Amino acid sequence: MTRIAPTFADYKDKYANVAFERNDGILEITLHTEGKPLVWSATSHDEIAYALGDVANDPDNKVVIITGAGDAWCPEIDFSSFNLATAAAWAEIMHEGARLLTNMLAIQVPVICAVNGPVLNHPELPALGDIVLASETATFSDSPHFASGIVPGDGAHIVWTHLLGPNRGRYFLLTGQTLDAQQALDYGVVSEVLPAEALMARAREHAANIAAKTPLARRFARRVCTREWTRLLTNDLGYGLAHEALGVLDLMDVMKAQAEG
């Protein structure tokens, strides 16, 4: 039978902001911008979404590790790269924004996120890992949303109110709070905090233990452990993205009026 699913060769060099390495079925993904810490942009937003889709559809992956380049996961955002001014532009952003998280959950094997430093943009992505490890230098903040006058609708409203609880989650989103690694451990966002130099070794240790299990054990463990996330995102991700779009369009109208006044 002809294989339809992507092979590693199909996507390993496909994306500018996503680097791949695979050994014995353990796939390591490094998010980056020109080999340095990832800058969140319109391009990286779309690339990561599609890259995760390729990973999800490749049956040769036994376990996945996701980390960032250098000393940070994603410390910077390039707002200028996004077209936020029209409903048509937002329709595209909403499509790709939904794909980003749904493709993360579509990965059929356990996912280990090794947070190697500050993740100030889309911290909900690493928080969705099955095993989340953090460097002592890691920090978590939802800086591009409400702190910048934008509705936290990119799944942030789901992930953080679920992980932190309703009150702590709303506080985190509405105040621009930054969680350091110890707070993230105390609040249950991460499961281990490690020295930076020990982070990837520990991630690989967990990955080797998972990869040693049978294929169906890996696949079905992932499925049952992410079922609640899938339900939450199915119900509320589009709702949040739509309100985020309306909020940004309103913000742009207000800013235009102020500039003309």
C-alpha positions in Angstrom: 0.0 0.0 0.0 1.3 3.4 -0.9 2.1 5.6 2.1 0.1 8.8 2.3 1.2 10.0 5.7 4.2 12.4 5.7 7.7 11.0 6.3 10.3 12.7 8.3 12.1 13.6 5.1 9.0 15.4 3.9 9.1 18.0 6.7 12.5 18.0 8.4 13.8 21.0 6.3 10.4 22.5 5.4 10.1 25.3 8.0 12.3 28.4 8.6 11.3 28.6 12.3 11.0 25.0 13.3 14.1 22.7 13.4 13.7 18.9 13.7 16.0 16.1 14.8 14.9 12.5 15.2 16.8 9.5 16.8 15.2 6.1 17.3 11.7 7.6 16.9 12.3 10.4 19.5 11.5 13.7 17.7 13.1 16.9 19.0 11.5 20.1 17.8 13.4 23.4 18.4 11.4 26.6 17.8 13.7 29.4 16.7 14.2 32.5 14.5 17.5 32.3 12.5 18.9 30.0 15.1 18.1 32.3 18.0 15.1 32.4 20.4 11.8 32.4 18.6 10.3 35.8 17.6 6.5 35.3 17.4 5.4 36.6 14.0 2.8 35.9 11.4 5.2 33.5 9.7 6.2 31.6 12.8 2.5 31.5 13.9 1.5 29.7 10.7 4.6 27.6 10.4 4.4 26.1 13.9 0.7 25.3 13.3 1.5 23.4 10.1 4.7 21.8 11.4 2.7 20.3 14.3 0.2 18.9 11.8 3.0 17.2 10.0 4.3 15.8 13.2 0.9 14.6 14.2 0.4 12.7 10.9 3.8 10.9 11.0 3.4 7.5 12.5 7.1 7.0 12.9 7.3 9.5 15.8 7.4 7.6 19.1 7.5 10.6 21.4 8.0 14.4 20.9 10.2 16.9 22.7 9.6 20.6 22.0 12.0 23.3 23.2 13.3 26.7 22.3 16.6 27.9 20.9 19.3 29.5 23.0 18.2 30.8 26.4 14.5 31.5 25.8 11.4 29.8 24.4 9.8 32.9 22.9 10.7 36.3 24.5 9.6 38.6 21.7 6.6 39.3 19.3 6.6 41.2 16.0 3.2 42.8 15.9 4.1 44.6 12.7 4.1 41.3 10.8 0.4 40.7 11.5 -2.4 42.2 9.4 -5.1 42.9 12.1 -7.1 45.6 10.3 -9.9 43.7 8.5 -12.4 40.9 9.1 -10.9 39.0 6.2 -7.4 39.1 7.7 -8.9 38.0 11.1 -10.6 35.1 9.4 -7.2 33.8 8.4 -5.6 34.5 11.8 -8.5 32.7 13.5 -8.1 29.7 11.2 -4.4 29.4 11.9 -4.8 30.2 15.6 -7.2 27.3 16.0 -4.9 25.0 13.9 -2.0 25.8 16.2 -3.5 24.3 19.3 -5.7 21.6 17.7 -2.6 20.3 15.8 -0.7 20.3 19.1 -3.3 18.1 20.6 -3.6 16.0 17.4 0.0 14.6 17.9 -0.6 11.0 18.6 2.2 10.3 21.0 3.2 11.9 24.4 4.7 15.4 24.1 7.4 16.7 26.5 7.9 20.5 26.6 11.3 21.6 27.8 10.8 25.3 28.6 14.4 26.6 28.3 13.8 30.2 29.4 11.2 33.0 29.2 8.0 32.2 27.2 6.2 35.6 27.1 4.2 34.9 23.9 1.7 32.1 23.6 2.8 30.4 26.8 -0.3 28.2 26.5 1.5 26.1 23.9 4.2 24.6 26.1 1.7 24.4 29.0 -0.3 21.9 26.9 2.6 19.3 27.0 2.0 16.0 28.7 5.2 16.5 30.7 6.3 20.1 31.1 9.8 20.7 32.4 11.2 24.2 33.1 14.7 25.6 33.4 15.3 27.7 36.5 15.4 30.7 34.2 11.9 30.0 32.7 9.1 32.6 33.1 5.6 32.5 31.8 3.5 35.6 30.8 0.7 36.2 28.4 2.2 39.6 27.4 0.7 40.1 23.9 -2.9 39.9 25.0 -4.7 41.9 27.7 -1.5 43.7 28.8 -1.5 45.1 25.2 -5.2 45.8 25.2 -6.2 42.6 23.4 -8.7 40.0 24.5 -6.8 36.8 25.6 -8.6 34.6 23.1 -5.9 32.5 21.5 -6.7 29.6 23.8 -5.2 31.5 26.7 -8.7 32.0 28.2 -9.1 28.2 28.3 -5.6 27.0 29.2 -4.8 29.4 32.0 -8.2 29.3 33.8 -8.0 25.5 33.6 -4.4 25.1 34.8 -4.4 27.8 37.4 -8.0 27.7 38.5 -10.7 30.3 37.6 -9.5 33.0 40.0 -5.7 32.6 39.6 -6.2 32.2 35.8 -8.2 35.4 35.4 -5.7 37.2 37.6 -2.8 35.9 35.4 -4.5 37.1 32.2 -5.9 40.4 33.4 -2.9 41.7 35.3 -0.1 40.7 33.0 1.4 38.6 35.8 4.7 36.8 35.2 5.2 33.4 36.8 8.8 32.4 37.5 9.8 28.8 37.4 9.1 28.1 41.1 5.7 29.7 40.9 4.9 27.7 37.8 5.9 24.5 39.7 3.9 25.5 42.8 0.8 26.2 40.6 1.1 23.0 38.7 2.0 24.5 35.3 5.3 22.6 35.2 6.2 19.3 36.9 10.0 19.8 37.3 12.4 22.8 37.6 16.0 22.1 36.6 19.2 23.9 36.0 19.4 25.1 32.4 22.2 22.7 31.6 20.3 19.7 32.8 17.0 20.4 31.1 17.4 18.6 27.8 19.0 15.6 29.4 16.0 15.2 31.7 13.6 15.6 28.7 15.5 12.9 26.8 15.4 10.6 29.8 11.6 10.9 30.0 11.4 10.4 26.2 13.4 7.2 26.3 11.2 5.8 29.0 8.1 6.6 26.9 9.6 5.4 23.7 10.2 2.0 25.3 6.5 1.4 25.6 4.4 -0.4 22.9 3.0 1.8 20.1 -0.6 1.5 21.2 0.3 2.2 24.8 2.0 5.4 23.7 -0.8 6.4 21.4 -3.7 5.6 23.6 -2.1 7.1 26.7 -1.8 10.3 24.8 -5.4 10.1 23.7 -6.9 9.5 27.1 -4.7 12.1 28.8 -5.6 14.9 26.4 -9.3 14.2 26.1 -10.3 17.0 28.4 -8.1 19.5 26.6 -9.7 18.5 23.3 -13.2 18.9 24.7 -12.4 22.3 26.2 -10.8 23.6 23.0 -13.6 22.2 20.8 -16.1 24.1 22.9 -14.4 27.4 23.4 -11.4 28.1 21.2 -13.4 29.6 18.3 -15.5 31.7 20.8 -12.3 33.2 22.3 -10.7 33.9 18.9 -13.9 35.7 17.6 -14.0 38.0 20.6 -10.3 38.6 20.3 -10.8 39.7 16.7 -13.7 42.0 17.6 -11.7 43.5 20.5 -8.7 44.3 18.2 -10.8 45.9 15.5 -12.4 48.1 18.1 -9.0 49.0 19.6 -7.8 50.0 16.2 -10.9 52.2 15.6 -10.2 53.9 19.0 -6.6 54.4 18.2 -7.4 55.8 14.8 -10.0 58.2 16.3 -7.5 59.4 18.9 -4.8 60.0 16.2 -7.3 62.0 14.1 -8.6 64.0 17.1 
